[in-house]
Amino acid sequence: MARDPQGIAQLRQVLSQLYDGNVAPFEAARADSYTLHVPGQSRIAGRYQGAAETARFIATLSELSGGSFAVTRTAEICISGNWAMVPLRVTAEVGDLRLDMPAFGIWRFDGAEIVEHWTLHMDQYAFDRFVAAAEAPLP
């Protein structure tokens, strides 16, 4: 997809639409073997393979954050070779808990397919603390 200017423009459009909330172009470009890598030590850290596991991760993150988890693109999408990097801000709140930090989405693609994605939070410890606190039972 991104080896020529048209392919780069197409990938940029797919990722832009994804971060704007339109998941259909991403789902069409996602490889069957797509893998989502979530770093950290929290319960949701790990590797999610395929559409069903990725959907499970998103549902769990939404549930933990009471539906407040949001990702906002903060700068241009950078594409080089088979890689894309997207500067982001992630936010969520549950009761008095607040999460607000810069992050990056790192994407790898092969031809016309998106094959991998890594989430990189600028303060992984704070992200893990938010997840742990959000899943703790309220007193």
N, C-alpha and C positions, 0 to 999 in steps of 0.2 A: 504494500500500500504506500509506504512512504519513501520509496526509492526514487521517485520522480516528483516534480512540483505538484502535479495533480494528486498524487497519492498523499503527499504531506498535507495538502489542503483538505483532503477528504478525512484524514485522521484528526486533524485539528477541529474540523466541524463535528465529527462524532464525539470527541471529548468535550468540546464546548457545549454541545447539546446535553450530554450526560450531566455536566456540572450545572446546567440550567434546569435540570429536572426531567428532561426528555430521555428516557432510557431505551426507547425502541431502536434507535440507530446503533447504540452500544450492543444491545442484545443481538442484533443482526450481524455485527462485526466480531462478536466474542467467539473464540474457538471452543469446540466441545471440550477440549482439554484445559481450558482457562483455569488459572490458579491465582487466588488472592492470598497474599502473604501479609499477616498482621503481626507485627513484632510485640514484644513485651512479655510480662509475667502474669497478666490478668487472665481471667477465665476465658475471655474471647480471643486471646492471642493464639496464633497457629496458622496453619495452611488450610485453605478452603479450596477444594477441587470441584470444578464444574458449576453449572448454574444453580442446582439445588442447594449445594453447600453454601454458595455465596448468598443466596436468598435467605438461608437460615442465619448466617452471620448478620445480615442487614436487619432481619426481624429481631434478633437478640439485642443488637445495639439500639434499635428503636425502642424496644421494651425497657431496657435498662435506663434509657434517658427519658422515658415518658413521652417519646415521640419528638423530643426537642433537639436531637442531634442534627446538626446542619454543617454542611461543607460548602464554603464559598471560594470560588477562584479569585485570587487577589492580583494576578499578573498574567502576562501572556504565556501561552503554552509553548514550551521549548521542545523542538523535535530535532533529533540528529540520528541518522542511520535508522536502526530498528528500535529506537528509544524515544520516549517522551517524558517530560517532567512538567508538572503542573503545580505552581505555588498556590497554597490554600490557607484558609483559616477555618478551624473546626471549633464549633461551639455547641454547648449543651448545658442544660440546667435541670436539676431535680431537687426540689425544695430549696434549701440554702446552698446546695452544691453547685458550683459554676465551673465550667470548662471553657476556656477561650485561649487558643494558641495557634501559632503558625504551624503549618505542616506542608508536606509535599506528597503528591501522588506520582509514583514512578511507574511507567507503563512500558511493556515490551510487546512488540508485534512481529508477526512473521507473514510477509505478503499482505493479504487483505484481512488477516485475522489478528485480533488482540488476544495474546496468549498469557500474559501475566501482569499483575498489578501489585505493587508494594505500597503500603501506607507508612509514612514516616512522620511521626510527630516530633516537634522540636523539643519537647520535654516529655519523654516517654514515661518517666517516673510519675509525673503529674497525671498523665493519661491513665496509667494503671491504677493510681490512687482514686481517681474519679470513678473508674469502673468498679473497683472494690467497694467504695463507699455507696455507690448507686445500687449495688446488689445486696448490701447489708439490710437486714430487716429494720424497719423504723421502730423506735422505742414506744 
